[in-house]
Amino acid sequence: MSFRTKIISHINILLFVFMMSLASILVHLRAKEIKNTMKKDAQTFATLTAGPLCDSYENYYESGYFKFREFVLSLLSLEKELTRVAIYTVDGKRVFDSYEFEGKEIEEIEGKEKDQHHNYSRGS
């Protein structure tokens, strides 16, 4: 190998390492940005819908269950990342969980709650 070939190959290796490092940094920053955006969107969504959800629960859960169900399903359809809605009392007792609509047993819900850390809730 000539001296010129060695220099070109070393420069190519350095450029490759630099570009891969830059790409990994950009991917990391973008992932962090997406995570923060999702968290902010979830908090905004929960804040804006908590009042109407609890009002709907108080007005329709016992007397007009299907109207309440329709309201909750419409909330769930507003945000594609939202898969579950729960309502808790200020004591931490769950009074409603949207998993009810899927026919899941309370034990299943209890087990999954322990594993999940992101529940949308509001005390009533």
C-alpha positions as CSV (number, residue, x, y, z in Angstrom):
1,M,0.0,0.0,0.0
2,S,1.2,3.4,-0.9
3,F,1.4,6.2,1.6
4,R,-1.5,8.0,-0.2
5,T,-3.8,5.0,0.0
6,K,-3.1,4.6,3.7
7,I,-3.9,8.2,4.4
8,I,-7.2,8.0,2.4
9,S,-8.2,4.8,4.2
10,H,-7.5,6.3,7.6
11,I,-9.5,9.4,6.7
12,N,-12.4,7.3,5.5
13,I,-12.3,5.3,8.8
14,L,-12.3,8.5,10.8
15,L,-15.2,10.0,8.8
16,F,-17.2,6.8,9.2
17,V,-16.6,6.8,13.0
18,F,-17.5,10.5,13.2
19,M,-20.7,10.0,11.1
20,M,-21.8,7.0,13.2
21,S,-21.2,8.9,16.4
22,L,-23.2,11.8,15.1
23,A,-26.0,9.6,14.0
24,S,-26.3,7.9,17.4
25,I,-26.3,11.2,19.2
26,L,-29.1,12.5,16.9
27,V,-31.2,9.3,17.4
28,H,-30.8,9.6,21.1
29,L,-31.8,13.3,21.1
30,R,-34.8,12.6,18.9
31,A,-36.0,9.7,21.1
32,K,-35.7,11.9,24.2
33,E,-37.7,14.7,22.4
34,I,-40.4,12.2,21.4
35,K,-40.7,10.9,24.9
36,N,-41.0,14.4,26.4
37,T,-43.6,15.3,23.8
38,M,-45.7,12.2,24.5
39,K,-45.5,12.8,28.3
40,K,-46.6,16.5,27.8
41,D,-49.4,15.5,25.5
42,A,-50.6,12.8,28.0
43,Q,-50.6,15.3,30.8
44,T,-52.5,17.9,28.7
45,F,-55.0,15.3,27.6
46,A,-55.6,14.1,31.2
47,T,-56.0,17.6,32.5
48,L,-58.5,18.6,29.8
49,T,-60.6,15.4,30.0
50,A,-60.5,14.7,33.7
51,G,-63.3,17.1,34.6
52,P,-65.8,16.0,31.9
53,L,-64.9,12.3,32.5
54,C,-65.7,12.5,36.2
55,D,-68.8,14.6,35.6
56,S,-70.0,12.0,33.1
57,Y,-69.2,9.2,35.6
58,E,-71.2,10.9,38.3
59,N,-74.2,11.6,36.0
60,Y,-74.4,8.5,33.9
61,Y,-72.4,5.5,35.3
62,E,-75.3,4.2,37.5
63,S,-78.3,5.6,35.6
64,G,-77.2,5.7,31.9
65,Y,-74.3,3.3,31.6
66,F,-74.3,3.2,27.8
67,K,-74.1,7.0,27.6
68,F,-71.1,6.9,29.9
69,R,-69.6,4.1,27.9
70,E,-70.0,6.0,24.7
71,F,-68.4,9.1,26.3
72,V,-65.4,7.1,27.5
73,L,-64.9,5.4,24.2
74,S,-65.0,8.7,22.4
75,L,-62.3,9.9,24.8
76,L,-60.2,6.9,24.0
77,S,-60.6,7.5,20.3
78,L,-59.3,11.0,20.6
79,E,-55.7,10.0,21.4
80,K,-54.2,7.0,19.6
81,E,-51.7,6.3,22.3
82,L,-54.3,6.2,25.1
83,T,-55.3,2.7,25.8
84,R,-56.9,3.0,29.3
85,V,-58.8,5.4,31.5
86,A,-59.3,5.0,35.2
87,I,-61.1,7.1,37.9
88,Y,-59.9,7.0,41.5
89,T,-61.2,8.5,44.7
90,V,-59.0,10.8,46.7
91,D,-58.4,7.7,49.0
92,G,-56.9,5.8,46.0
93,K,-59.8,3.5,45.5
94,R,-60.5,2.7,41.9
95,V,-64.2,3.4,41.0
96,F,-63.9,2.9,37.3
97,D,-61.5,1.4,34.8
98,S,-62.1,1.3,31.0
99,Y,-60.9,-2.3,31.0
100,E,-64.5,-3.0,32.2
101,F,-65.5,-2.5,28.6
102,E,-63.3,-5.3,27.5
103,G,-64.7,-7.8,30.0
104,K,-61.5,-8.1,31.9
105,E,-61.7,-9.4,35.5
106,I,-60.8,-7.2,38.4
107,E,-57.9,-9.5,39.3
108,E,-56.5,-9.0,35.8
109,I,-56.8,-5.3,36.2
110,E,-55.1,-5.3,39.7
111,G,-52.2,-7.4,38.4
112,K,-51.6,-5.1,35.4
113,E,-51.9,-2.0,37.5
114,K,-48.9,-3.0,39.6
115,D,-46.8,-3.4,36.4
116,Q,-47.9,-0.1,34.8
117,H,-46.8,3.3,36.0
118,H,-48.7,5.5,33.6
119,N,-52.4,5.6,34.5
120,Y,-54.6,8.6,33.7
121,S,-56.7,9.3,36.8
122,R,-58.4,12.0,38.8
123,G,-59.8,11.9,42.3
124,S,-63.5,12.5,42.6
